[in-house]
């Protein structure tokens, strides 16, 4: 898939991504990433553990949580 643009992600526990859902998340620095996926209930969030630097998570996320997310330099791709 070719992406048209990307935006930096500031993880937040109550705010969704500025444009949602994204098509993928680029992980700039390794760590855990907790997300809410499109169409999921509030209590069904997903925690990706030990995501390596440079990973492209092909998920349609609507939120990246601050709590439990240790990865940094995350970019939402659209």
Biopython code that builds the backbone (N, CA, C, O; Angstrom):
import numpy as np
from Bio.PDB.StructureBuilder import StructureBuilder

atoms = [
    (1, "UNK", "N", (0.834, -1.174, 0.000)),
    (1, "UNK", "CA", (0.000, 0.000, 0.000)),
    (1, "UNK", "C", (0.882, 1.242, 0.000)),
    (1, "UNK", "O", (1.910, 1.276, 0.676)),
    (2, "UNK", "N", (0.496, 2.226, -0.731)),
    (2, "UNK", "CA", (1.202, 3.497, -0.751)),
    (2, "UNK", "C", (0.416, 4.499, 0.088)),
    (2, "UNK", "O", (-0.789, 4.669, -0.097)),
    (3, "UNK", "N", (1.107, 5.155, 1.005)),
    (3, "UNK", "CA", (0.463, 6.104, 1.899)),
    (3, "UNK", "C", (0.581, 7.508, 1.333)),
    (3, "UNK", "O", (1.590, 7.849, 0.716)),
    (4, "UNK", "N", (-0.442, 8.320, 1.540)),
    (4, "UNK", "CA", (-0.465, 9.677, 0.996)),
    (4, "UNK", "C", (0.165, 10.692, 1.930)),
    (4, "UNK", "O", (0.739, 11.677, 1.467)),
    (5, "UNK", "N", (0.070, 10.475, 3.247)),
    (5, "UNK", "CA", (0.685, 11.391, 4.203)),
    (5, "UNK", "C", (0.779, 10.739, 5.568)),
    (5, "UNK", "O", (0.185, 9.689, 5.816)),
    (6, "UNK", "N", (1.532, 11.374, 6.446)),
    (6, "UNK", "CA", (1.692, 10.875, 7.802)),
    (6, "UNK", "C", (1.721, 12.029, 8.786)),
    (6, "UNK", "O", (2.035, 13.163, 8.424)),
    (7, "UNK", "N", (1.393, 11.731, 10.024)),
    (7, "UNK", "CA", (1.441, 12.730, 11.084)),
    (7, "UNK", "C", (2.067, 12.108, 12.332)),
    (7, "UNK", "O", (1.897, 10.920, 12.605)),
    (8, "UNK", "N", (2.785, 12.927, 13.070)),
    (8, "UNK", "CA", (3.356, 12.467, 14.335)),
    (8, "UNK", "C", (2.231, 12.154, 15.311)),
    (8, "UNK", "O", (1.202, 12.830, 15.335)),
    (9, "UNK", "N", (2.442, 11.130, 16.104)),
    (9, "UNK", "CA", (1.442, 10.717, 17.090)),
    (9, "UNK", "C", (1.902, 11.135, 18.479)),
    (9, "UNK", "O", (3.029, 10.856, 18.889)),
    (10, "UNK", "N", (1.011, 11.808, 19.191)),
    (10, "UNK", "CA", (1.213, 12.077, 20.608)),
    (10, "UNK", "C", (0.254, 11.165, 21.365)),
    (10, "UNK", "O", (-0.947, 11.430, 21.417)),
    (11, "UNK", "N", (0.780, 10.089, 21.954)),
    (11, "UNK", "CA", (-0.110, 9.168, 22.667)),
    (11, "UNK", "C", (-0.914, 9.897, 23.743)),
    (11, "UNK", "O", (-0.404, 10.775, 24.440)),
    (12, "UNK", "N", (-2.186, 9.508, 23.857)),
    (12, "UNK", "CA", (-3.077, 10.137, 24.832)),
    (12, "UNK", "C", (-4.137, 9.121, 25.229)),
    (12, "UNK", "O", (-4.605, 8.354, 24.388)),
    (13, "UNK", "N", (-4.516, 9.110, 26.486)),
    (13, "UNK", "CA", (-5.463, 8.108, 26.970)),
    (13, "UNK", "C", (-6.920, 8.396, 26.634)),
    (13, "UNK", "O", (-7.742, 7.480, 26.655)),
    (14, "UNK", "N", (-7.265, 9.654, 26.321)),
    (14, "UNK", "CA", (-8.673, 9.957, 26.038)),
    (14, "UNK", "C", (-8.904, 10.584, 24.671)),
    (14, "UNK", "O", (-10.041, 10.612, 24.200)),
    (15, "UNK", "N", (-7.857, 11.088, 24.019)),
    (15, "UNK", "CA", (-8.024, 11.719, 22.703)),
    (15, "UNK", "C", (-7.690, 10.751, 21.577)),
    (15, "UNK", "O", (-6.676, 10.054, 21.616)),
    (16, "UNK", "N", (-8.558, 10.721, 20.576)),
    (16, "UNK", "CA", (-8.296, 9.915, 19.384)),
    (16, "UNK", "C", (-7.264, 10.606, 18.506)),
    (16, "UNK", "O", (-6.931, 11.770, 18.727)),
    (17, "UNK", "N", (-6.762, 9.891, 17.514)),
    (17, "UNK", "CA", (-5.855, 10.485, 16.533)),
    (17, "UNK", "C", (-6.559, 11.648, 15.853)),
    (17, "UNK", "O", (-7.785, 11.653, 15.739)),
    (18, "UNK", "N", (-5.798, 12.624, 15.404)),
    (18, "UNK", "CA", (-6.403, 13.817, 14.790)),
    (18, "UNK", "C", (-7.176, 13.469, 13.531)),
    (18, "UNK", "O", (-8.209, 14.078, 13.250)),
    (19, "UNK", "N", (-6.700, 12.514, 12.781)),
    (19, "UNK", "CA", (-7.441, 11.951, 11.648)),
    (19, "UNK", "C", (-7.502, 10.461, 11.915)),
    (19, "UNK", "O", (-6.470, 9.809, 12.077)),
    (20, "UNK", "N", (-8.691, 9.930, 11.961)),
    (20, "UNK", "CA", (-8.801, 8.517, 12.321)),
    (20, "UNK", "C", (-9.802, 7.797, 11.437)),
    (20, "UNK", "O", (-10.749, 8.423, 10.962)),
    (21, "UNK", "N", (-9.630, 6.539, 11.205)),
    (21, "UNK", "CA", (-8.505, 5.721, 11.625)),
    (21, "UNK", "C", (-7.328, 5.873, 10.659)),
    (21, "UNK", "O", (-7.499, 6.249, 9.499)),
    (22, "UNK", "N", (-6.147, 5.574, 11.161)),
    (22, "UNK", "CA", (-4.978, 5.562, 10.280)),
    (22, "UNK", "C", (-4.970, 4.226, 9.534)),
    (22, "UNK", "O", (-5.733, 3.317, 9.860)),
    (23, "UNK", "N", (-4.113, 4.124, 8.551)),
    (23, "UNK", "CA", (-3.956, 2.864, 7.807)),
    (23, "UNK", "C", (-2.839, 2.017, 8.407)),
    (23, "UNK", "O", (-2.844, 0.792, 8.278)),
    (24, "UNK", "N", (-1.874, 2.678, 9.070)),
    (24, "UNK", "CA", (-0.743, 1.973, 9.673)),
    (24, "UNK", "C", (-0.048, 2.911, 10.643)),
    (24, "UNK", "O", (-0.244, 4.126, 10.608)),
    (25, "UNK", "N", (0.768, 2.326, 11.507)),
    (25, "UNK", "CA", (1.610, 3.090, 12.430)),
    (25, "UNK", "C", (3.063, 2.711, 12.183)),
    (25, "UNK", "O", (3.406, 1.529, 12.181)),
    (26, "UNK", "N", (3.915, 3.705, 11.977)),
    (26, "UNK", "CA", (5.347, 3.479, 11.871)),
    (26, "UNK", "C", (5.935, 3.677, 13.264)),
    (26, "UNK", "O", (5.678, 4.691, 13.912)),
    (27, "UNK", "N", (6.720, 2.714, 13.720)),
    (27, "UNK", "CA", (7.297, 2.758, 15.055)),
    (27, "UNK", "C", (8.756, 3.200, 14.932)),
    (27, "UNK", "O", (9.610, 2.447, 14.464)),
    (28, "UNK", "N", (9.023, 4.439, 15.363)),
    (28, "UNK", "CA", (10.359, 5.008, 15.226)),
    (28, "UNK", "C", (11.354, 4.493, 16.241)),
    (28, "UNK", "O", (12.536, 4.344, 15.929)),
    (29, "UNK", "N", (10.895, 4.216, 17.460)),
    (29, "UNK", "CA", (11.761, 3.689, 18.524)),
    (29, "UNK", "C", (11.045, 2.532, 19.212)),
    (29, "UNK", "O", (9.855, 2.614, 19.513)),
    (30, "UNK", "N", (11.777, 1.469, 19.451)),
    (30, "UNK", "CA", (11.219, 0.226, 19.982)),
    (30, "UNK", "C", (10.485, 0.422, 21.306)),
    (30, "UNK", "O", (10.798, 1.324, 22.084)),
    (31, "UNK", "N", (9.506, -0.442, 21.539)),
    (31, "UNK", "CA", (8.768, -0.429, 22.801)),
    (31, "UNK", "C", (7.398, -1.051, 22.626)),
    (31, "UNK", "O", (7.106, -1.663, 21.599)),
    (32, "UNK", "N", (6.567, -0.889, 23.634)),
    (32, "UNK", "CA", (5.188, -1.372, 23.605)),
    (32, "UNK", "C", (4.288, -0.288, 23.024)),
    (32, "UNK", "O", (4.540, 0.904, 23.201)),
    (33, "UNK", "N", (3.230, -0.717, 22.323)),
    (33, "UNK", "CA", (2.275, 0.225, 21.734)),
    (33, "UNK", "C", (0.862, -0.271, 22.026)),
    (33, "UNK", "O", (0.473, -1.356, 21.595)),
    (34, "UNK", "N", (0.101, 0.537, 22.761)),
    (34, "UNK", "CA", (-1.289, 0.194, 23.070)),
    (34, "UNK", "C", (-2.192, 1.040, 22.187)),
    (34, "UNK", "O", (-2.075, 2.264, 22.150)),
    (35, "UNK", "N", (-3.101, 0.368, 21.471)),
    (35, "UNK", "CA", (-3.978, 1.061, 20.521)),
    (35, "UNK", "C", (-5.424, 0.624, 20.682)),
    (35, "UNK", "O", (-5.725, -0.439, 21.225)),
    (36, "UNK", "N", (-6.300, 1.479, 20.194)),
    (36, "UNK", "CA", (-7.702, 1.114, 20.002)),
    (36, "UNK", "C", (-7.889, 1.001, 18.495)),
    (36, "UNK", "O", (-7.584, 1.929, 17.747)),
    (37, "UNK", "N", (-8.387, -0.131, 18.068)),
    (37, "UNK", "CA", (-8.599, -0.371, 16.649)),
    (37, "UNK", "C", (-10.000, 0.055, 16.240)),
    (37, "UNK", "O", (-10.925, 0.069, 17.052)),
    (38, "UNK", "N", (-10.137, 0.397, 14.981)),
    (38, "UNK", "CA", (-11.425, 0.826, 14.439)),
    (38, "UNK", "C", (-12.497, -0.219, 14.744)),
    (38, "UNK", "O", (-12.315, -1.406, 14.475)),
    (39, "UNK", "N", (-13.610, 0.235, 15.308)),
    (39, "UNK", "CA", (-14.747, -0.638, 15.570)),
    (39, "UNK", "C", (-14.674, -1.432, 16.863)),
    (39, "UNK", "O", (-15.586, -2.202, 17.163)),
    (40, "UNK", "N", (-13.606, -1.262, 17.636)),
    (40, "UNK", "CA", (-13.475, -2.021, 18.881)),
    (40, "UNK", "C", (-14.152, -1.293, 20.037)),
    (40, "UNK", "O", (-14.220, -0.065, 20.063)),
    (41, "UNK", "N", (-14.642, -2.063, 20.978)),
    (41, "UNK", "CA", (-15.251, -1.497, 22.184)),
    (41, "UNK", "C", (-14.170, -0.891, 23.069)),
    (41, "UNK", "O", (-12.989, -1.210, 22.929)),
    (42, "UNK", "N", (-14.583, -0.015, 23.980)),
    (42, "UNK", "CA", (-13.640, 0.696, 24.844)),
    (42, "UNK", "C", (-12.741, -0.215, 25.664)),
    (42, "UNK", "O", (-11.614, 0.165, 25.982)),
    (43, "UNK", "N", (-13.202, -1.388, 26.008)),
    (43, "UNK", "CA", (-12.406, -2.259, 26.873)),
    (43, "UNK", "C", (-11.679, -3.360, 26.097)),
    (43, "UNK", "O", (-11.148, -4.289, 26.705)),
    (44, "UNK", "N", (-11.647, -3.270, 24.784)),
    (44, "UNK", "CA", (-10.991, -4.279, 23.952)),
    (44, "UNK", "C", (-9.717, -3.760, 23.292)),
    (44, "UNK", "O", (-9.390, -4.159, 22.174)),
    (45, "UNK", "N", (-9.001, -2.880, 23.973)),
    (45, "UNK", "CA", (-7.792, -2.296, 23.399)),
    (45, "UNK", "C", (-6.706, -3.360, 23.264)),
    (45, "UNK", "O", (-6.721, -4.376, 23.959)),
    (46, "UNK", "N", (-5.762, -3.106, 22.355)),
    (46, "UNK", "CA", (-4.726, -4.073, 22.027)),
    (46, "UNK", "C", (-3.364, -3.520, 22.426)),
    (46, "UNK", "O", (-3.049, -2.362, 22.148)),
    (47, "UNK", "N", (-2.558, -4.355, 23.081)),
    (47, "UNK", "CA", (-1.195, -3.975, 23.449)),
    (47, "UNK", "C", (-0.225, -4.822, 22.636)),
    (47, "UNK", "O", (-0.172, -6.043, 22.786)),
    (48, "UNK", "N", (0.544, -4.157, 21.771)),
    (48, "UNK", "CA", (1.606, -4.816, 21.022)),
    (48, "UNK", "C", (2.872, -4.699, 21.862)),
    (48, "UNK", "O", (3.332, -3.593, 22.145)),
    (49, "UNK", "N", (3.435, -5.833, 22.259)),
    (49, "UNK", "CA", (4.594, -5.859, 23.145)),
    (49, "UNK", "C", (5.895, -5.910, 22.341)),
    (49, "UNK", "O", (5.997, -6.616, 21.338)),
    (50, "UNK", "N", (6.883, -5.146, 22.806)),
    (50, "UNK", "CA", (8.257, -5.189, 22.281)),
    (50, "UNK", "C", (8.311, -5.016, 20.764)),
    (50, "UNK", "O", (8.952, -5.802, 20.067)),
    (51, "UNK", "N", (7.644, -3.998, 20.264)),
    (51, "UNK", "CA", (7.646, -3.724, 18.824)),
    (51, "UNK", "C", (9.020, -3.150, 18.445)),
    (51, "UNK", "O", (9.444, -2.150, 19.023)),
    (52, "UNK", "N", (9.716, -3.765, 17.489)),
    (52, "UNK", "CA", (11.050, -3.295, 17.125)),
    (52, "UNK", "C", (11.029, -1.948, 16.391)),
    (52, "UNK", "O", (10.040, -1.585, 15.754)),
    (53, "UNK", "N", (12.132, -1.228, 16.498)),
    (53, "UNK", "CA", (12.319, 0.016, 15.753)),
    (53, "UNK", "C", (12.144, -0.246, 14.260)),
    (53, "UNK", "O", (12.631, -1.246, 13.734)),
    (54, "UNK", "N", (11.447, 0.658, 13.589)),
    (54, "UNK", "CA", (11.259, 0.555, 12.142)),
    (54, "UNK", "C", (10.101, -0.317, 11.706)),
    (54, "UNK", "O", (9.906, -0.534, 10.510)),
    (55, "UNK", "N", (9.331, -0.821, 12.654)),
    (55, "UNK", "CA", (8.188, -1.679, 12.330)),
    (55, "UNK", "C", (7.044, -0.851, 11.755)),
    (55, "UNK", "O", (6.787, 0.267, 12.202)),
    (56, "UNK", "N", (6.368, -1.407, 10.770)),
    (56, "UNK", "CA", (5.155, -0.817, 10.226)),
    (56, "UNK", "C", (3.997, -1.690, 10.697)),
    (56, "UNK", "O", (3.792, -2.790, 10.184)),
    (57, "UNK", "N", (3.239, -1.193, 11.679)),
    (57, "UNK", "CA", (2.058, -1.922, 12.167)),
    (57, "UNK", "C", (0.896, -1.593, 11.246)),
    (57, "UNK", "O", (0.402, -0.466, 11.247)),
    (58, "UNK", "N", (0.462, -2.555, 10.470)),
    (58, "UNK", "CA", (-0.631, -2.329, 9.522)),
    (58, "UNK", "C", (-1.963, -2.539, 10.230)),
    (58, "UNK", "O", (-2.627, -3.563, 10.074)),
    (59, "UNK", "N", (-2.326, -1.524, 11.016)),
    (59, "UNK", "CA", (-3.566, -1.557, 11.800)),
    (59, "UNK", "C", (-4.341, -0.272, 11.575)),
    (59, "UNK", "O", (-3.755, 0.792, 11.375)),
    (60, "UNK", "N", (-5.660, -0.377, 11.610)),
    (60, "UNK", "CA", (-6.525, 0.803, 11.488)),
    (60, "UNK", "C", (-6.851, 1.274, 12.905)),
    (60, "UNK", "O", (-7.895, 0.950, 13.470)),
    (61, "UNK", "N", (-5.920, 2.047, 13.454)),
    (61, "UNK", "CA", (-6.041, 2.523, 14.831)),
    (61, "UNK", "C", (-6.776, 3.859, 14.866)),
    (61, "UNK", "O", (-6.640, 4.687, 13.965)),
    (62, "UNK", "N", (-7.556, 4.048, 15.927)),
    (62, "UNK", "CA", (-8.219, 5.327, 16.151)),
    (62, "UNK", "C", (-7.578, 6.080, 17.312)),
    (62, "UNK", "O", (-7.762, 7.290, 17.448)),
    (63, "UNK", "N", (-6.817, 5.358, 18.160)),
    (63, "UNK", "CA", (-6.164, 5.989, 19.317)),
    (63, "UNK", "C", (-4.886, 5.224, 19.652)),
    (63, "UNK", "O", (-4.829, 3.999, 19.544)),
    (64, "UNK", "N", (-3.873, 5.966, 20.057)),
    (64, "UNK", "CA", (-2.661, 5.392, 20.633)),
    (64, "UNK", "C", (-2.608, 5.894, 22.071)),
    (64, "UNK", "O", (-2.570, 7.101, 22.311)),
    (65, "UNK", "N", (-2.605, 4.976, 23.018)),
    (65, "UNK", "CA", (-2.681, 5.318, 24.428)),
    (65, "UNK", "C", (-1.322, 5.719, 24.997)),
    (65, "UNK", "O", (-0.284, 5.176, 24.620)),
    (66, "UNK", "N", (-1.359, 6.681, 25.913)),
    (66, "UNK", "CA", (-0.151, 7.065, 26.638)),
    (66, "UNK", "C", (0.198, 5.987, 27.667)),
    (66, "UNK", "O", (1.349, 5.565, 27.779)),
    (67, "UNK", "N", (-0.817, 5.552, 28.410)),
    (67, "UNK", "CA", (-0.611, 4.478, 29.383)),
    (67, "UNK", "C", (-0.264, 3.193, 28.643)),
    (67, "UNK", "O", (-0.960, 2.809, 27.703)),
    (68, "UNK", "N", (0.784, 2.544, 29.053)),
    (68, "UNK", "CA", (1.277, 1.270, 28.501)),
    (68, "UNK", "C", (2.061, 1.419, 27.198)),
    (68, "UNK", "O", (2.650, 0.439, 26.741)),
    (69, "UNK", "N", (2.092, 2.600, 26.583)),
    (69, "UNK", "CA", (2.900, 2.788, 25.372)),
    (69, "UNK", "C", (4.264, 3.320, 25.797)),
    (69, "UNK", "O", (4.375, 4.395, 26.385)),
    (70, "UNK", "N", (5.302, 2.539, 25.484)),
    (70, "UNK", "CA", (6.670, 2.950, 25.799)),
    (70, "UNK", "C", (7.445, 3.318, 24.539)),
    (70, "UNK", "O", (8.506, 3.935, 24.629)),
    (71, "UNK", "N", (6.941, 2.957, 23.391)),
    (71, "UNK", "CA", (7.569, 3.322, 22.121)),
    (71, "UNK", "C", (7.451, 4.829, 21.906)),
    (71, "UNK", "O", (6.511, 5.461, 22.388)),
    (72, "UNK", "N", (8.404, 5.394, 21.186)),
    (72, "UNK", "CA", (8.366, 6.816, 20.864)),
    (72, "UNK", "C", (8.568, 7.010, 19.369)),
    (72, "UNK", "O", (8.859, 6.061, 18.641)),
    (73, "UNK", "N", (8.412, 8.236, 18.927)),
    (73, "UNK", "CA", (8.560, 8.592, 17.503)),
    (73, "UNK", "C", (7.633, 7.757, 16.625)),
    (73, "UNK", "O", (8.055, 7.153, 15.639)),
    (74, "UNK", "N", (6.355, 7.740, 17.013)),
    (74, "UNK", "CA", (5.338, 7.000, 16.262)),
    (74, "UNK", "C", (4.724, 7.946, 15.228)),
    (74, "UNK", "O", (4.449, 9.111, 15.516)),
    (75, "UNK", "N", (4.517, 7.420, 14.024)),
    (75, "UNK", "CA", (3.910, 8.200, 12.948)),
    (75, "UNK", "C", (2.677, 7.453, 12.440)),
    (75, "UNK", "O", (2.753, 6.269, 12.112)),
    (76, "UNK", "N", (1.532, 8.155, 12.376)),
    (76, "UNK", "CA", (0.321, 7.581, 11.793)),
    (76, "UNK", "C", (0.365, 7.829, 10.288)),
    (76, "UNK", "O", (0.604, 8.951, 9.843)),
    (77, "UNK", "N", (0.136, 6.786, 9.520)),
    (77, "UNK", "CA", (0.163, 6.876, 8.058)),
    (77, "UNK", "C", (-1.249, 6.732, 7.508)),
    (77, "UNK", "O", (-2.045, 5.923, 7.983)),
    (78, "UNK", "N", (-1.537, 7.548, 6.482)),
    (78, "UNK", "CA", (-2.864, 7.572, 5.884)),
    (78, "UNK", "C", (-2.764, 7.407, 4.377)),
    (78, "UNK", "O", (-3.784, 7.401, 3.688)),
]
sb = StructureBuilder()
sb.init_structure("model")
sb.init_model(0)
sb.init_chain("A")
sb.init_seg("    ")
for serial, (resi, resn, name, xyz) in enumerate(atoms, 1):
    if name == "N":
        sb.init_residue(resn, " ", resi, " ")
    sb.init_atom(name, np.array(xyz, "f"), 0.0, 1.0, " ", f" {name:<3s}", serial, name[0])
structure = sb.get_structure()
